[in-house]
Amino acid sequence: MDNRMKGAIAALLPLLLLGAVACGGQQADGAALFAENCAICHGAQADGTMSGPPLVHRLYEPGHHSDFAFQNAAKNGVVAHHWDFGDMPPVPGVSEDEVAAIIAYIRNLQREGGIIR
């Protein structure tokens, strides 16, 4: 490997590390945002409660409930269609970026639970 290539790799390494930290940070932020806005109904680990369904469930995999579906649910609420918990109301005061962080957290839990790869 010549010195130019080594220099290019050295220049890119901090950016790659920053991206990895940002991604992990989004999941950490997502966990806190989920706890604050979602866990009361969907459970501390998105495993459901008597008030809301589990999100770590095959019905909520990306092929059935896309990230857009989660964004839409948070913004507009959802009419009950899979479970008998009643309609989900909109979640006021949560931005699209915050919902994206929550989705990243949920998708990670789904990955850990073997729902998605």
PEMOJO-V545868 format. One record per residue. N is the residue number from 1. D_CENTER is the distance of its C-alpha to the mean C-alpha in Angstrom with 1 decimal. Layout:
N_D_CENTER, N_D_CENTER
This chain:
1_39.9, 2_41.6, 3_41.0, 4_39.4, 5_36.6, 6_36.2, 7_36.0, 8_33.4, 9_31.2, 10_31.8, 11_30.8, 12_27.5, 13_26.5, 14_25.5, 15_23.2, 16_21.5, 17_21.1, 18_19.8, 19_17.1, 20_16.2, 21_16.2, 22_14.1, 23_11.3, 24_11.7, 25_12.0, 26_8.7, 27_7.2, 28_10.1, 29_9.7, 30_6.2, 31_8.2, 32_11.1, 33_9.7, 34_8.4, 35_11.9, 36_13.6, 37_12.5, 38_11.2, 39_12.8, 40_16.2, 41_15.8, 42_13.0, 43_14.2, 44_13.6, 45_11.9, 46_10.5, 47_13.9, 48_15.4, 49_18.4, 50_21.6, 51_19.9, 52_16.8, 53_15.6, 54_13.5, 55_10.1, 56_10.9, 57_13.6, 58_15.0, 59_15.0, 60_11.3, 61_11.4, 62_10.9, 63_14.6, 64_15.0, 65_12.1, 66_10.9, 67_8.2, 68_11.4, 69_11.9, 70_8.9, 71_10.2, 72_13.6, 73_13.1, 74_12.1, 75_14.9, 76_17.5, 77_16.9, 78_17.6, 79_20.8, 80_20.7, 81_21.1, 82_20.1, 83_20.8, 84_23.4, 85_21.4, 86_22.5, 87_20.7, 88_17.5, 89_18.5, 90_16.8, 91_15.0, 92_17.4, 93_17.0, 94_13.3, 95_13.3, 96_11.5, 97_10.5, 98_9.2, 99_7.2, 100_6.0, 101_5.2, 102_3.7, 103_1.8, 104_2.7, 105_3.6, 106_3.9, 107_5.1, 108_6.9, 109_8.3, 110_9.3, 111_10.9, 112_12.6, 113_13.8, 114_15.3, 115_13.6, 116_12.7, 117_14.3
